[in-house]
C-alpha cells in the first residue's frame, strides 16, 4: 500500500508539472495495487480514480475521464454520505467538467448545482471552493445560452475571490 501511495503522489506531482501522460501511467500503477490490496470499492481507490480521470481529461480523453469519475463517485457515495463535501469538492466538480468537455451541458449543470448545494451547506456561501463551482456553473449556463444567469454567477464568484 505504501508503494501505491507513493506512486499516486508522484503521479499527481507529474500532473502539477504538466506531465499528464506520466501522471496517467503512475496513477494506473497505483490503482492496480490499491485494487488488489484494498479492494475495488475502497475510498483510496476512488481518490486515485478521480485523479486518473482528471489526467485523462488533461490528455483530451474525455470519455475515459467521465467513466473513471463516475466509478469514483459511486464508490464515494457508498462510503461517505451523498452530501459529504469530499464527494462535492472534487469528484462532482470534475465529473461536471467532463460532461462540459463532452458537450453534455445539462448534465454538467446538474452536477455543478449539486456540488454547489453541498459546498454552501458545508463551507458557507462565501468560501473559495464555492466560488470555483459558481464559476463552472456560470460557464455552463453561458454554453446553454443563459447569459444573464452566467453573468450573475460569475460576478458572485468574482466577489468571493476578491475578498
Order of alpha helices (4+ residues) and beta strands (2+ residues): alpha-alpha-alpha-alpha-alpha-alpha-alpha-alpha
